[in-house]
Amino acid sequence: MGKGNPFSFRRSSSSSTTRRRKTTKKVGESPVEQLANTPSPSSPNNVATAKPTTAKPKKKAGGARLWMRFDRSGESELFECDKSTIIKRAGIPARDLRILGPIFSNSSNILAREKAMVVNLEYIKAIVTAEEVLLLDPLRQEVLPFVDQLRHQLSHKTNFSISGNRQLALRDTESNLSASGRWIPAPETSEGLQAELPFEFQVLEIALEVVCTYLDSSVADLERDAYPVLDELAKNVSTKNLERVRSLKSNLTRLLARVQKVRDELEHLLDDDEDMTQLYLTRKWLQNQQNEGLLGGMGSVSFSNGAHHLRRLSSVKSGGSMLTSANLNDVDVEDLEMLLEAYFMQLDGTRNKILSVREYIDDTEDYVNIQLDNQRNELIQLQLTLTIASFAVAFETLVAGLFGMNIPCDLYYIEGIFGPFVGAITLASIMLFVIVLGYARWKKLLGS
């Protein structure tokens, strides 16, 4: 037990002394108290009986989060640890863990450090080194496909290449090391081994594949829901359809921003060869191993093992020295560049799909606005026609109002003049309406 355990001192004493101390009667004790103080015959001492009642559960360390570790062979391990442990283990600054935190959950970053690569792509938050992957929050629903892909592909590649690696290791040890200790690539095997990416790039490829597939499927779902809604809006402009299009446009804007962030990050890496060079963690790790081996006077066996792994995992195409050269060709980033370009093009295609949907939305909005403008123009024409008709009727009403006054007039005494007079006034109003309406059409105020 720990140092703070109150029973650590009693354990050091003999069992007979402890038993005698516990069984000694005290003055004034009741039989019930004596029975409670008597140790159990099955336990050798009172320490064993007191352990279950005094043991406390271990408290969770403050700030600990759930991580999953993957090695090169695809073996995984689930554990909890705090920030300081991760910082020491991966050799990254503390600010990188803030990038993996919930504050920057919507950002996309691929950062190169001395011994690790920090990957923050959508929901995938991982720290990749030359030997292992530390994945944050692996039990989230969105992260589970990445975990399955990582476990499956790493284990598959390990089983696929294990038999060939043993033969190549023996051949490399015998023929690919000169007397001076410099690495001489074998031309007959270098081309076949160049196709395999380093471990960190394998993990990065899986992460990009999962993220791109997720974004592409999201765009496909958006397209499937968008076109029927937009077609329905074009047929019937209603409040319900407008609300559905508004929600659709909001989702499209958010999805476009997410795709754009990942695309911009890949574009930033492709534009900077130095950043891509820093992502070659296996190359730097093998360089450090070689330097330590040369300084420590290591033999040719350990040197050949490191050289063999470098031939498998490096993307250097030239036949020059790879391990012993002090000026390593850092500009050679062809493998990583091809990898990033492939997913950059995929993200660019996804972005173009979103832009095409947005263009369709804009076209539908323009069509709806044209429809509304046409209806508004028709309403204006109808209003103008009714105004002309009201003017004509007002003329007839004016004449009727004048004759309705109590003013002496000879027309009042003529028999049968009411009908012809009313007909003449009505005909004059109709003629006035036709004249004003024809003038409006002549001025193109009304459609034909």
N, C-alpha and C positions, 0 to 999 in steps of 0.2 A: 504494500500500500504506500501512498505518497507520504511525504515528510509531515504533512499536516494532519495525519490520521491520529486520533486520540488513543488508539489501541496499539500503536507501534511500540510503546514502552513496555506494555504488559506482555507482548509476545516474547520479548527477550528474557523474561523471568521463567523459571521452571514451572512445569505444570502442577507439581505437588504443592508448591508454595501458593500458587493461585487458587488451587482447589481448597487448601486449608483456610486461606483468607476469605473465601466466599462462603465456606460452610461454618465459620465461627459465628456463634450466636451473639447477638448484640443485646444489650440490656434494654428491656422494654419492648422488644420486637414481638409482634403478634405471630401466631402460627402461619397465617396467610403470607406475611412478609418473609418469614423464614423459608417457606416453600418457594416463594418467588425468587429469593436470593440463592437457592440451591441450584448448582449447575446440573445440566442433563447428564445422565450416565453415559449416553452414547457419544457425547462430545468430549474430547480429551481436556479441553480447557474452556474457559469462558470466552475466549477470543473468537473461537469458531462460532459460538452461538450468537455473539454480538455482531458479527460481520453482516448478515443479511439485513439487520435493522438499521445499521448505520451507513451502509453503502448508498451513495448518491449518484444519480446519472451525470455523466460528463457533459458539461455545458458546451454548446456549440461556439466555436471561435467567432469573435466579432468580425463581421465583414466577409465571412466565408461564402463562397458561391460554388455551384455545382459545375464540375468540369469533367470532360471525358478525354482520355489519352489514347491515341493510336500510334503504334509503332510502324516500322516499315513493312512488317509482315501482315498488317491488318488486325493485330490483336488489340483489343480495347480494354480500358480500365476506367471505371467510374469512381470519382473521388470528390471530396470537398476540401478547398484550401482558400486561404486569404490572399490578398493582393501581394503582400511581401514575399510569400512563397513563390508565386508565379513570376514575380520580377526577378528573383534570384535564379529560378530554374531556367527561364527563357532568356535572361539577359537583356531585357527591354526596359526603357524608362517608364516611370509611373504614368506619364501622360498618355501612353498608348493604351493603358487599361481604361482610362477615361473615354477614349475613343470607342472602346468596346462596351461602354456603359449605356444605360438607357437614354442619356441625354442626346447622344449621337446615333440613336437607333435608326434614323432615316438617312444617314449619310452613307457614302460608299468610299472606302479607302483601301488601298493596297500599299503598305508602307514597308520599306526595306530597312532593316537594322543590321547591326554587326553580326549577330548570330541567329536572328529570327526574322520572320516575315509576318506582319500583322495584317490579317485579312478581315475586313468589315464590309461584307457585301449583303445588303438587304438584311435578312435574318441570320446569316451565317457569320459568326464572330469566332475567329480562331487565331491561334498563334502557331505558326509553322516553323520548325527548325529543320536541320539537316537529318535528324533522326526520329522526330516524333511530331505529332499534332496535338495541340491542346484546344479542345472545342468547348466553348462556353454555352451553358444551357442546352445540353444535347437532348433533353426530353421534351422540348417544345414540339408541337405538332408540325410546324413548318420545317424544323431542323431534321426530323426523322428521315426524310428521303436522302438527305446528304449523308447522314450516318450510315444508312444502308448501302449507298453507293460507295462510300469510302471503305467500308469493311469488305464489300464484295470485290471491288476492283483491286485493292491493294493485296488481298489474299490471292486473287487470281493471278496477278502478275508475278507474285512471289513463287507460287507453285509452278508457273509456266517456265520460269527462267532458272530455277534452282539446279536442274540437271546440267544445263549448258554452262552455268557459271562455274561449276566445279572443274569441268574440263578446261575452260578458258583460264581459270586461275593457275592450273598446272602448266599450261602452255605459256602463259605470260611470265611466270616465274622463271622458266628455263630460257626463253628466247627473247624476251622484250626488255631485258635490263642489260645495259652495257657495263663494262668494267668500271666506268667512272660513276655509275649510279644514276645516269640519265635515262629518262623514259623514251623508248623507241616504239612508236605505235606499229602494230602489225597491220599491213595493208589488207590482208585477206579477211580480217575480222572487224576492222574499224568501221566499215560502212554498215554492217549489220547491227553493230552496237550503238551507232549514233542515233538510231531511231527511237531508242528508249530515253525518256526524259528523266531528269533528276527527280528525287523524291518530292521536293518542295513544289516542283512544277506539276507533278502528277496530282498533288492535293489541290493546287490552284486550278488545274484543268477541271477537276471534279466539281469544285465550288462554282466555277464559271458555268459549267454545263448545267448544274442544278438551278442556278439563278436564272440563266437565260431560258431554260425550259419553263421555269415557273412564270417568268414575265411573258413569254410567248403564249403560254396557255391562258394567262390572264387577258392578253390582248385578243386571243381567239374567242374567249367568252364574251368580252366586251363587243366584239364585232357581231357575234351571234345575237346579242340582245339589242344592239344599236340599230341595225337596219330596219327591222320590223317597227320599232318605235318611231323612227324618222319617217317611214312610209305612212304610218298611221297619222302622224302629225300633218303630213302633206295633204292627206285626204280630208282630215277633220281637225281644224284648229280649235282646240278646247283647252280649258284650264288644266284638266287632267293630263292631257298629252303634253302640254307645255311643261308641267311639273316633272313628268318622266324624262323629258329631254334635258331639263336643267340638271337633274340628278345624274343623268348619263354623262353630261358634259363635265360635271365636277369629278366624277370617277376617271374620266379620260384625262383630265388635266393632272390629277395626282399620279396616274400611271405613267404618263409621259414624263413627269418630273423624275420618277424613280428610274425609268429606263435611261433618261438623259444623264443622271448622276453616274451610273455604272459605265455608260459609254464615255463620258468625259474623263473618268478615271483611267480607263484603258487608253484613251487618246493621249492623256498626259504621259503615261508610261511609254507609249510608242514614240513620242516626240523627244524623249530624254534617254539616250543610250546609257548614261551613267547610272540612272535609277534602275534600269533593267540589269545592268552589270551587278549592282548590289544585291539583286534578288537571287543570284547564283550562290545559294548557301552551301550546297554540297561542294562546289569548287573551292570556296573559302575554307570550308571545314577540312578538306583534304590537304590544302596548302598548309594549314596549321598543323595537321598531323605530320606532314612531311618535315616541316621545320623542327618540330619537337623530336622527330625521329633522327634527323641529322645532328641536332645538338646533343642528343643523348647517346649517340653512337649505336643506334639500332641497326639490326642486321638487314640483309637483303630480303628476308622472308616477309617481315612486316611491311617493308617498303613496297614489295611487289603486290601485296594485298591492297594497299591504298591506291597503287597505280592501276590495278585491275578495276577497282570500283570507279575510279575517275574515268577510265575509258568507257565504261558503261553509262555514266551519268553526265558526262560533259558533252557540250555541243561543239567543241572545237573541231573543225574539219581539216585543218592543216596537219601535216605530218611532223611538225616541229615538236619540241619538248614542251610538256604541259605541267610538269611538277617542278622541275628544277629551274625553269626560267624565272628570273627575277622580275622581268617585265612581262607579265602575263597579258595576252591579247584580250584586254577588257572590252574592246569594241565588238568582239564576236558575240553577238546576242541573237543569232539567227533563230535558234530553237524557240526561245521565249518570244521573239518578235513574230514568228509564224503562229505561235499559239495565241497570242493576244490579237493578232490581226484576224484570225478565224472567228473568234468570239466578238470582236469589234464589228465585223461585217454582219454577224448574226444579230447583234444589238441594233445595228443600223437598219437592218431589214425590219426588225420589230418596231423601231421608231418610225419608219416609213409607213408601216401599217396603221400606227396610231395617227399619224399625220393625215393619211388618207381618210380615216374615219372622221377626223376633225374637219377635213375639207368637205366631206359629205354632209356633216352637220351644218357647216357654214352655207353650203349650197341649199340645204333644206330651209335654213333660216332666211336666206335671200328669197327663195321661192315663196315662203310663207309671207314675208314682208311684201312681195309683189302682189300676192293674193289680197292681203289686207289693204294695200294701196288701191287696188282695183275696186274692191268693195267700197272703200272710202270715196273714190271718185264716182261710183254709181250712186252712192247716197247723196253726194253733192249735186249731181245732175237731177236726181229725183227732187231734192229740195228746191233747186232752181225752177223746175217745171211746176211744182206746186206753188211756188211764189208767183210765177206768171199767171197761173190759173186764179190765184187769190186776187191778183191785181185786176183781172178781167171781171171777176165776180164783184169786186169792190166798186167798179164803175157802175154796174147795174144796180147795186145797192144804193149808190149815191143818187142815181136818178129816182129810184123808188122813194128815197128819203125826202128828196125835194118835193115830189108830188104828194107826199104824205103830210105836208104842212097845211095849215088852215089859211092858205092864201087864195083869194078869189082868182079863178082861172076859167076860161071859156070851155076848155076841154072837159070840165066836169059835167057839162050839160049836153054833151053829144052822146047819143045812144049808140051802143055797140063798139065803142072805141077802146075799151079796156083790153080786149084780147089782142087786137092788132098792135096796140101800143106796147104791151108786154112782150109780144113776139119780136117787135122791132128792136127793143132794148136788149133782149137776150141775144138776138142775132148780132147786134153791134158789139156785145161783150165777147161773143165767140170770135168775131173777126179781129177784135183787139188782141185776144189770146193767140190767135194764129200769127198775127203780124209780129208780136213780141217774140214768140217762139221761133219763127223763121229768122228774126234778127239774131237770136242767141245761137242758132245753128250756123248762121252765116259768119259769126264771129268765132265759131268753133268752141263755144262754151258748153255745148251739148254734143254727145256722140251721135253718129248717124243712126 
